[in-house]
Each structure stands twice: as C-alpha cells, then as structure tokens.
C-alpha cells in the first residue's frame, strides 16, 4: 500500500482534531450537567 506522505499527514491531523473536539465536547457536557 503506497500512500503519499501528504495525505497521511492530513489524515493524521484530521484524526487528532476529531479526538480533540470529542474530548472538548465531553468536557463541555460534563460542565453542563453539573
């Protein structure tokens, strides 16, 4: 499987931002329920 480095980095950034946003959502929800 030959994936261009640029797309690999792009998908990695997308994954990181997705995880970060989901973590922020969890924090916001926990604050809202408090």
N, C-alpha and C positions, 0 to 999 in steps of 0.2 A: 504494500500500500504506500503510494508516494504522494504525500500531502505537502503542498507548498508551505514554507515556513510562515509566510504572512497570514494565511488563513488559519494556521494552527494557533498563532499568537492571538488572532482576532477571536477565535472560539474560546480561548483561554480567558481573555478579558471579559467576554460575554458571560462565561460561566461564573467568574469571580463577582461581577456586578450583580448577577442574578442571585447568588448566595448572599451577598451583602444586603441587597434590597429585601430579601426574605427575612433576614435576621433583624433588619430595622423594623420591618412590619411586625414581627413577633414582639419586639420591644415596645413598639407603639401600642399594640393591642394589650399587652400586659399593663402598661401605664393606664390605658383607657378603662380597663376592668377594675383597677384599683379604686 
